């Protein structure tokens, strides 16, 4: 089942930060797409809820060096 979740992500300061987060998320099995906007502190992730959990998405963002609110 495909779902979309929106995160408020702190610490992104540039396009490179956006690319870092998107790259880490889209590398996960079950993530269909991810879009980040550092100006809005926003990350949107479309994922297959049968393959990956929201906590896993949050963990990847945090491991990349950013905060999730």
C-alpha positions in Angstrom: 0.0 0.0 0.0 1.5 3.3 -1.1 1.5 6.2 1.4 3.0 9.7 1.5 4.3 11.3 4.7 5.6 14.8 5.2 8.4 15.5 7.7 9.6 18.8 9.1 13.4 18.4 8.8 15.8 20.7 10.6 19.4 21.4 9.7 19.1 21.5 5.9 20.9 24.6 4.7 21.4 24.1 0.9 20.6 22.1 -2.2 23.4 19.7 -1.2 21.5 18.9 2.0 18.4 18.3 0.0 20.3 15.9 -2.3 21.8 14.1 0.6 18.4 13.4 2.3 16.7 12.5 -1.0 19.6 10.2 -1.9 19.6 8.3 1.4 15.8 7.9 1.4 15.5 6.8 -2.2 18.2 4.2 -1.7 15.9 2.4 0.8 13.8 -0.6 -0.5 10.2 0.5 -0.4 10.8 4.2 -1.0 9.2 5.3 -4.3 10.1 8.9 -4.2 11.4 11.7 -2.0 11.4 15.5 -2.4 13.2 17.9 0.0 13.0 21.7 0.3 15.6 23.2 2.6 13.9 26.6 2.5 10.7 25.2 3.9 12.4 22.5 6.2 10.2 20.0 4.4 10.7 16.5 3.2 7.9 14.5 1.5 8.3 10.7 1.0 6.1 8.3 -1.0 6.7 4.8 0.2 5.3 1.3 0.3 4.0 0.8 3.8 4.3 -3.0 3.4 8.0 -2.8 2.8 9.2 0.0 5.1 8.0 1.8 8.3 7.9 5.5 9.1 10.4 5.0 11.9 12.9 3.7 9.3 12.5 6.8 7.2 13.0 9.0 10.3 16.1 7.0 11.3 17.7 7.6 7.9 17.1 11.3 8.0 18.6 11.5 11.5 21.6 9.3 10.5 22.2 11.8 7.6 22.7 14.5 10.2 19.4 16.2 10.3 16.6 16.6 12.8 13.0 15.4 12.4 10.1 17.2 14.1 
